[in-house]
């Protein structure tokens, strides 16, 4: 302070303030004053000695960043900014996750209530939850694409084999970070997806006592409950981030040590010149790389915020119930390939194949020792890569609910309209608009738009699960054998996955004050035998169940649309 007072006496208040500001900025940037920053942003030549290099040598924030890069790796190709974007997503998930942690308690008694509190009461709570869940999905995709890009450009080859191995481990940690957060809302989707995962882990090709121990550790007890939720929460917020952070810095150290590999065509076969950067091909971090990364940060933030606002809603089902199994239990998209093979192959075989696949990826650079990174010299490797991509796409399709998972079409319609738990198409009709009576799908009720909308959803669901109703474009599920005189002939009705010639109606009955009963009646005639099959689906609806508000909040397709 005394020095500043003396400067004011000598130079005047204005010049003293400018000089003091210059000193503060130079300390914060470890060598660059205000004029240096202005010159860098204008693109002017630096003064000598170059102050733009000092933040890398003396500063805290930039000492792990190279002071310059080869111009060949600063374009979109060959990196596509995927490595940087992976780092950005890790920071994004950390920030949004820390904010959500403040309002969350890892206990089955309150976790689901905490989610509703975040969605309904916490300012911007729904936005931050959407951003966190969307970021988790994007992070898995980006890290996977980063590893794919590394393989296609041959950047895993010597001397970067260990860099590739740490990258594979980071991909594994990323997948488990995303999946471990899957359980935390403690809803039906989370509970049963994790239950399927744990049951698969218990089928590993290992001695029974090992599998039992693993099952006990993952569940926290004989069944998934409070101890299990707490363990997965600690895994999500403590152990996995710690491991990911350690391997991230090891991975990044190796990237800086060997440099970012140049495009395959820029180097001679067997050479690695990433660290030998001629002066005329240097692009300095300050200001070119720094301003570029700031621009990409702004664009990525815009995409995630806009996506969370208008394009993405993190799913939240009804409260976890160990007694009621949902009709279609689906794994996250990045694990649905394994769920697909569980439908076809022995569980032990599939579970044993997954770690072998990971190990084979890690040791691959040490086995594949070809020196050339050029695409023309790697036809076999690239062919295997594209075949693997096709294999994963087919496997993910196999993991969808439509593949080898059959349920009666009337049950599909009923679950869609009157689910066993939570809101649904007909449950969303406001109680006062549930006029007792019998109604047909698509019937228009004068003066009752909500009931009319519910019957419209009833008609749409019937179209989806039927093959002969007017307006349904999908005839294939009905096992059409031949077309005669403009009609259809069916066989093996009880093995098909659609209803020929269905007749259905909705019946609403008031069984006591503030309680009504909704019943779906189905009559299906087998066109070959003339046999009529009748089924009913009954669900109560209380006046204070508030399903219409849940429909609006969870964006369910309900009669409140």
C-alpha positions in Angstrom: 0.0 0.0 0.0 2.9 2.3 0.9 4.4 1.7 -2.6 1.1 2.6 -4.3 0.8 5.8 -2.3 4.3 6.8 -3.3 3.4 6.0 -6.9 0.4 8.3 -6.7 2.6 11.1 -5.3 5.1 10.7 -8.1 2.9 9.9 -11.1 -0.6 11.0 -10.2 -3.6 8.9 -9.4 -4.5 7.9 -13.0 -1.0 6.7 -14.1 -0.5 5.0 -10.7 -3.7 3.0 -11.1 -2.7 2.0 -14.6 0.7 0.9 -13.4 -0.7 -1.0 -10.5 -3.3 -2.7 -12.7 -0.4 -3.7 -15.0 1.5 -5.3 -12.2 -1.5 -7.2 -10.9 -2.3 -8.6 -14.4 1.3 -9.5 -14.9 1.3 -11.5 -11.7 -1.9 -13.2 -12.5 -0.8 -14.2 -16.0 2.8 -15.0 -14.9 4.4 -12.6 -17.3 1.9 -10.8 -19.6 0.7 -7.2 -18.9 -2.3 -5.5 -20.2 -0.6 -4.3 -23.4 0.7 -7.8 -24.1 -2.8 -9.3 -23.8 -4.2 -6.6 -26.1 -1.4 -7.2 -28.6 -2.1 -11.0 -28.5 -5.8 -10.5 -29.1 -5.1 -8.1 -32.0 -2.7 -10.6 -33.6 0.3 -8.3 -33.2 3.9 -9.6 -33.0 5.1 -10.1 -29.4 7.8 -8.0 -27.9 11.2 -9.5 -27.2 11.7 -11.5 -25.0 8.4 -13.1 -25.9 6.1 -12.7 -22.8 3.6 -15.1 -24.2 5.9 -18.0 -23.3 6.3 -17.1 -19.7 2.9 -18.3 -18.5 3.9 -21.8 -19.6 7.2 -21.7 -17.8 6.3 -19.8 -14.6 2.5 -19.9 -14.4 0.3 -22.4 -12.5 -2.5 -22.8 -15.0 -0.6 -23.2 -18.2 2.5 -25.1 -17.1 1.1 -28.4 -18.3 0.1 -26.9 -21.7 2.7 -26.8 -24.6 3.7 -23.3 -25.5 3.2 -24.1 -29.2 1.7 -26.8 -31.4 2.4 -28.1 -34.8 0.1 -26.3 -37.3 -0.8 -29.7 -38.8 -2.8 -30.6 -35.6 -4.6 -27.3 -35.0 -7.2 -27.8 -37.8 -10.3 -29.9 -37.3 -8.7 -32.9 -38.9 -7.1 -35.1 -37.6 -8.2 -34.6 -33.9 -11.7 -33.2 -34.5 -11.2 -31.6 -31.0 -12.4 -34.8 -29.4 -9.7 -35.0 -26.8 -10.3 -31.4 -25.7 -14.1 -32.0 -25.8 -13.6 -35.1 -23.6 -11.8 -32.9 -21.0 -14.5 -30.3 -21.3 -17.2 -32.8 -20.6 -15.3 -34.1 -17.5 -15.2 -30.5 -16.1 -18.9 -30.0 -17.1 -20.1 -33.1 -15.3 -18.0 -32.2 -12.2 -19.6 -28.8 -12.0 -23.2 -29.8 -12.6 -22.8 -32.9 -10.4 -21.5 -30.9 -7.4 -24.5 -28.6 -7.7 -26.9 -31.5 -7.7 -25.1 -33.2 -4.8 -26.2 -30.3 -2.5 -29.9 -31.3 -2.9 -29.5 -35.1 -2.9 -29.4 -37.7 -0.1 -28.4 -41.3 -1.0 -31.2 -43.1 0.9 -34.1 -45.0 -0.6 -36.4 -43.2 1.8 -35.7 -39.7 0.4 -33.7 -40.1 -2.8 -36.8 -40.2 -5.1 -38.3 -37.3 -3.2 -35.1 -35.4 -3.6 -35.4 -35.8 -7.4 -38.9 -34.3 -7.3 -37.6 -31.5 -5.1 -34.8 -30.7 -7.6 -37.3 -30.8 -10.5 -40.0 -28.7 -8.8 -38.6 -26.5 -6.1 -34.9 -25.9 -6.6 -34.3 -22.9 -8.9 -33.0 -24.1 -12.3 -33.0 -27.6 -10.7 -34.6 -29.3 -13.7 -32.2 -27.5 -16.1 -29.1 -28.6 -14.1 -30.4 -32.2 -13.9 -31.0 -32.3 -17.6 -27.6 -30.8 -18.3 -25.9 -33.3 -16.1 -27.7 -36.3 -17.6 -27.3 -35.0 -21.2 -23.6 -34.3 -20.4 -23.2 -37.9 -19.3 -24.6 -39.3 -22.5 -22.5 -36.9 -24.6 -19.3 -37.7 -22.6 -19.6 -41.4 -23.3 -20.2 -40.7 -27.0 -17.3 -38.3 -27.2 -14.8 -40.4 -25.4 -15.8 -43.4 -27.5 -15.4 -41.4 -30.7 -12.0 -40.1 -29.5 -10.8 -43.7 -29.1 -12.2 -44.6 -32.6 -10.5 -41.6 -34.1 -7.2 -42.5 -32.5 -7.5 -46.0 -34.0 -8.5 -44.9 -37.5 -5.6 -42.4 -37.7 -3.2 -45.0 -36.3 -2.2 -42.7 -33.4 -2.0 -45.7 -31.0 1.2 -46.9 -32.6 4.7 -46.7 -31.0 5.5 -44.7 -28.9 1.9 -44.1 -27.8 0.9 -47.6 -26.8 0.6 -46.7 -23.1 -1.3 -43.5 -24.0 -3.9 -45.7 -25.8 -4.1 -48.1 -22.8 -4.9 -45.3 -20.4 -7.4 -44.0 -22.9 -9.2 -47.3 -22.9 -9.3 -47.3 -19.1 -10.7 -43.7 -19.2 -13.4 -45.0 -21.6 -14.2 -47.7 -19.1 -14.4 -45.3 -16.2 -16.6 -42.9 -18.3 -19.1 -45.7 -19.0 -19.2 -46.7 -15.3 -19.5 -43.1 -14.2 -22.5 -42.6 -16.4 -24.1 -46.0 -15.4 -23.4 -45.5 -11.7 -25.4 -42.3 -11.8 -28.2 -44.3 -13.5 -29.3 -45.7 -10.1 -29.3 -42.5 -8.0 -32.8 -41.3 -8.9 -34.1 -44.5 -7.3 -36.9 -44.9 -9.9 -38.1 -48.0 -11.7 -35.8 -47.5 -14.7 -32.7 -47.2 -12.5 -33.6 -49.9 -10.1 -34.3 -52.6 -12.6 -31.5 -51.7 -15.1 -29.0 -52.0 -12.2 -30.7 -55.3 -11.1 -30.2 -56.8 -14.5 -26.6 -55.5 -14.6 -25.8 -57.0 -11.1 -27.4 -60.3 -12.0 -25.2 -60.4 -15.1 -22.1 -59.7 -13.0 -23.0 -62.6 -10.7 -22.9 -64.9 -13.7 -19.2 -64.3 -14.4 -17.1 -67.4 -15.3 -15.6 -67.6 -11.8 -16.0 -69.8 -8.7 -19.4 -69.5 -7.0 -17.9 -68.0 -3.8 -16.3 -65.2 -5.9 -19.6 -64.4 -7.7 -21.5 -64.5 -4.5 -19.0 -62.0 -3.0 -19.2 -59.7 -6.0 -23.0 -59.8 -5.8 -22.9 -59.0 -2.1 -20.5 -56.1 -2.7 -22.5 -54.6 -5.5 -25.9 -55.0 -3.8 -24.7 -54.1 -0.3 -26.8 -57.0 1.1 -29.0 -59.9 0.1 -31.0 -57.5 -2.1 -30.5 -54.1 -3.6 -31.5 -51.6 -1.0 -30.2 -48.7 1.2 -26.6 -50.1 1.5 -26.5 -50.7 -2.3 -27.6 -47.2 -3.1 -25.1 -45.7 -0.8 -22.3 -47.8 -2.3 -23.2 -46.8 -5.8 -23.4 -43.2 -4.8 -19.9 -43.3 -3.3 -18.7 -45.1 -6.4 -20.2 -42.3 -8.5 -19.0 -39.3 -6.6 -15.8 -40.5 -5.0 -14.0 -43.7 -6.3 -14.7 -43.4 -10.0 -13.9 -39.7 -10.3 -10.7 -40.2 -8.3 -9.6 -43.0 -10.6 -10.7 -41.1 -13.7 -8.7 -38.0 -12.5 -5.5 -40.0 -11.9 -5.6 -41.7 -15.3 -6.6 -38.5 -17.0 -3.4 -36.8 -15.8 -1.3 -39.8 -16.7 -3.0 -39.8 -20.1 -2.5 -36.1 -20.6 1.1 -36.2 -19.4 1.8 -38.9 -22.1 0.1 -36.7 -24.8 2.3 -33.8 -23.9 5.4 -35.9 -23.7 5.0 -37.4 -27.2 3.0 -34.7 -28.8 -0.2 -35.0 -30.8 0.4 -37.2 -33.8 0.4 -35.6 -37.2 -2.0 -36.6 -39.9 -0.9 -40.0 -41.3 0.2 -38.5 -44.6 2.5 -35.9 -43.1 5.1 -38.3 -41.8 7.5 -40.8 -43.4 6.7 -44.5 -42.6 8.1 -45.4 -39.2 8.9 -41.8 -38.2 7.3 -39.8 -35.5 8.0 -36.1 -35.8 5.3 -34.6 -33.6 7.8 -33.2 -31.2 10.1 -31.7 -33.9 8.2 -28.6 -34.9 9.9 -26.3 -37.4 9.6 -22.6 -36.5 7.5 -21.8 -39.6 4.9 -24.5 -38.6 4.5 -23.5 -35.0 1.1 -22.2 -33.7 1.5 -20.6 -30.3 -0.9 -21.3 -27.5 -1.2 -17.6 -26.8 -3.3 -16.4 -28.4 -4.3 -18.8 -31.2 -5.0 -22.0 -29.3 -6.4 -20.3 -26.3 -8.9 -18.2 -28.2 -9.9 -21.3 -30.3 -10.5 -23.3 -27.1 -12.6 -20.4 -25.6 -14.7 -20.4 -28.8 -15.2 -24.2 -28.6 -16.1 -23.9 -24.9 -18.8 -21.3 -25.7 -20.2 -23.5 -28.5 -20.2 -26.7 -26.4 -21.9 -24.8 -23.5 -24.5 -23.4 -25.9 -25.3 -26.8 -27.3 -25.6 -28.4 -23.8 -27.7 -25.7 -22.4 -30.0 -25.5 -25.5 -30.3 -29.2 -25.6 -31.2 -29.4 -21.9 -33.8 -26.6 -22.3 -35.6 -27.8 -25.5 -34.4 -31.1 -26.8 -33.7 -33.3 -23.8 -35.5 -34.3 -20.6 -33.8 -36.6 -18.2 -36.2 -39.5 -17.7 -37.8 -40.1 -14.3 -40.1 -43.1 -13.8 -42.2 -44.0 -10.8 -40.5 -44.9 -7.4 -38.4 -48.0 -7.4 -40.5 -51.1 -6.5 -38.7 -54.4 -6.1 -42.1 -56.2 -6.4 -43.3 -54.8 -9.8 -41.1 -55.5 -12.8 -41.5 -53.0 -15.6 -42.6 -54.4 -19.0 -39.5 -53.4 -20.9 -36.3 -53.1 -18.8 -33.7 -51.4 -21.0 -30.0 -50.7 -20.4 -28.5 -47.4 -21.3 -27.7 -47.2 -25.0 -23.9 -47.7 -24.4 -24.6 -51.0 -22.7 -27.6 -52.2 -24.7 -25.3 -54.2 -27.0 -24.5 -56.5 -24.1 -28.2 -56.8 -23.2 -28.8 -57.8 -26.8 -26.4 -60.8 -26.6 -27.8 -61.8 -23.2 -31.1 -62.5 -25.1 -29.3 -65.0 -27.4 -26.3 -66.5 -25.7 -25.4 -68.0 -22.4 -25.1 -65.3 -19.7 -21.8 -66.7 -18.4 -20.4 -66.6 -21.9 -21.4 -63.0 -22.5 -20.2 -61.8 -19.2 -16.8 -63.5 -19.7 -16.5 -62.0 -23.2 -16.7 -58.4 -22.0 -13.4 -58.3 -20.0 -11.7 -60.2 -22.7 -12.8 -57.6 -25.2 -11.4 -54.8 -23.0 -8.1 -56.6 -22.5 -7.8 -57.3 -26.2 -8.2 -53.5 -26.9 -5.6 -52.6 -24.4 -2.9 -55.0 -25.6 -3.7 -54.4 -29.3 -1.0 -51.8 -29.9 1.7 -54.0 -28.5 0.7 -56.9 -30.9 -0.1 -54.9 -34.0 3.4 -53.6 -34.7 3.0 -52.3 -38.2 5.0 -49.1 -38.7 2.8 -47.4 -41.2 0.0 -45.1 -40.2 -1.2 -44.5 -43.7 -4.7 -45.6 -44.6 -3.7 -47.4 -47.7 -1.3 -49.6 -45.7 -3.8 -50.5 -43.0 -6.7 -51.9 -45.0 -7.0 -55.0 -42.8 -7.1 -53.0 -39.6 -9.6 -50.5 -40.9 -11.8 -53.3 -42.3 -11.8 -55.0 -38.8 -12.7 -51.6 -37.2 -15.6 -51.0 -39.5 -16.8 -54.6 -39.1 -16.7 -54.0 -35.3 -18.7 -50.9 -35.7 -21.3 -52.8 -37.7 -21.3 -55.5 -35.0 -22.0 -53.0 -32.3 -24.8 -51.3 -34.2 -26.5 -54.7 -34.8 -25.9 -55.7 -31.1 -27.5 -52.4 -29.9 -30.5 -53.1 -32.1 -30.7 -56.5 -30.5 -30.7 -54.8 -27.1 -33.9 -52.9 -28.0 -37.2 -53.9 -26.4 -38.5 -55.0 -29.8 -36.0 -57.7 -30.3 -37.0 -61.2 -29.0 -39.1 -59.6 -26.2 -42.7 -60.6 -26.7 -45.7 -59.5 -24.8 -49.4 -59.9 -25.6 -50.6 -56.8 -27.7 -53.4 -56.1 -25.3 -51.0 -55.9 -22.4 -48.8 -53.5 -24.5 -51.8 -51.3 -25.0 -52.9 -51.5 -21.4 -49.4 -50.7 -20.0 -49.2 -47.7 -22.3 -52.6 -46.3 -21.3 -53.1 -47.6 -17.7 -49.7 -48.6 -16.3 -49.4 -50.5 -13.1 -47.6 -47.5 -11.5 -47.3 -43.8 -12.4 -49.0 -41.7 -15.1 -50.2 -43.0 -18.5 -52.4 -42.1 -21.4 -55.8 -42.6 -19.7 -54.6 -42.0 -16.2 -53.9 -38.4 -17.2 -57.6 -37.6 -17.6 -58.5 -35.1 -14.9 -60.7 -36.9 -12.3 -63.7 -34.6 -12.8 -63.7 -35.3 -16.6 -63.8 -39.1 -16.1 -67.5 -39.4 -16.8 -68.8 -42.9 -16.0 -69.8 -44.8 -19.1 -68.6 -47.1 -21.9 -66.4 -45.6 -24.7 -64.8 -46.8 -27.9 -61.3 -45.9 -29.1 -61.3 -42.6 -30.9 -64.8 -41.6 -29.8 -65.4 -37.8 -29.6 -67.1 -36.7 -26.4 -68.8 -33.3 -26.7 -67.8 -30.8 -24.0 -65.1 -33.2 -22.7 -61.8 -32.5 -24.5 -59.7 -34.5 -21.9 -61.7 -37.7 -22.3 -61.7 -37.2 -26.0 -57.9 -36.9 -26.0 -57.7 -40.0 -23.9 -59.8 -42.0 -26.3 -57.7 -40.7 -29.2 -54.6 -42.1 -27.5 -56.5 -45.3 -27.0 -57.1 -45.5 -30.7 -53.5 -44.7 -31.5 -52.3 -47.5 -29.2 -54.7 -50.0 -30.8 -53.4 -49.0 -34.2 -49.8 -49.7 -33.0 -50.7 -53.2 -31.8 -53.2 -54.2 -34.4 -52.9 -55.2 -38.0 -56.4 -54.8 -39.3 -57.7 -51.6 -37.9 -58.2 -48.9 -40.5 -55.2 -46.5 -40.7 -52.6 -48.9 -39.4 -49.8 -49.0 -42.0 -47.9 -51.9 -40.5 -49.3 -55.2 -41.7 -46.2 -57.4 -41.3 -46.6 -58.3 -37.6 -49.8 -60.2 -38.5 -48.0 -63.0 -40.3 -49.8 -62.5 -43.6 -49.6 -65.7 -45.6 -51.6 -64.7 -48.7 -53.8 -61.9 -50.0 -57.2 -63.0 -51.4 -59.9 -60.8 -52.8 -58.5 -57.7 -51.0 -58.5 -59.4 -47.6 -56.0 -61.0 -45.4 -55.6 -64.5 -44.1 -53.8 -65.2 -40.8 -52.5 -68.2 -39.0 -50.8 -69.0 -35.7 -52.6 -66.1 -34.0 -51.4 -67.0 -30.6 -47.7 -66.8 -31.6 -48.0 -63.4 -33.3 -47.3 -60.0 -31.8 -50.3 -58.1 -33.1 -54.1 -58.3 -32.8 -56.2 -59.2 -35.9 -59.8 -57.9 -35.8 -59.8 -56.5 -32.3 -62.8 -55.0 -30.6 -62.0 -52.9 -27.5 -63.7 -50.4 -25.3 -63.1 -48.4 -22.1 -65.5 -48.6 -19.1 -65.4 -46.0 -16.3 -67.3 -46.8 -13.1 -67.5 -44.9 -9.8 -67.1 -47.5 -7.1 -67.1 -45.1 -4.2 -66.8 -41.4 -3.5 -63.5 -40.0 -4.9 -62.6 -43.4 -6.4 -63.3 -44.6 -10.0 -62.4 -47.8 -11.8 -61.1 -47.8 -15.4 -61.4 -51.1 -17.3 -60.1 -51.9 -20.7 -62.0 -54.7 -22.5 -60.6 -56.6 -25.5 -62.2 -59.1 -27.8 -60.0 -60.7 -30.4 -61.3 -63.1 -33.0 -58.9 -65.6 -34.6 -59.7 -65.4 -38.3 -58.8 -69.1 -38.9 -60.7 -70.7 -36.1 -63.3 -68.1 -35.2 -62.3 -68.4 -31.6 -62.9 -65.3 -29.5 -60.4 -64.3 -26.8 -61.6 -61.8 -24.1 -59.2 -60.0 -21.7 -59.7 -57.1 -19.3 -57.3 -54.7 -17.6 -58.5 -52.9 -14.5 -57.0 -50.0 -12.7 -58.4 -47.7 -10.0 -58.1 -43.9 -10.2 -58.4 -41.8 -7.1 -59.5 -38.1 -7.1 -56.3 -37.0 -5.4 -53.8 -39.1 -7.3 -52.7 -36.1 -9.4 -51.6 -38.1 -12.4 -52.4 -35.2 -14.8 -49.7 -33.1 -13.1 -47.2 -35.9 -13.3 -48.0 -36.3 -17.0 -47.3 -32.6 -17.6 -44.1 -32.6 -15.5 -42.6 -35.8 -17.0 -43.7 -35.0 -20.5 -45.7 -38.3 -20.8 -48.1 -38.8 -23.6 -51.3 -38.3 -21.7 -54.8 -36.9 -22.1 -53.6 -33.6 -20.7 -51.7 -32.9 -23.9 
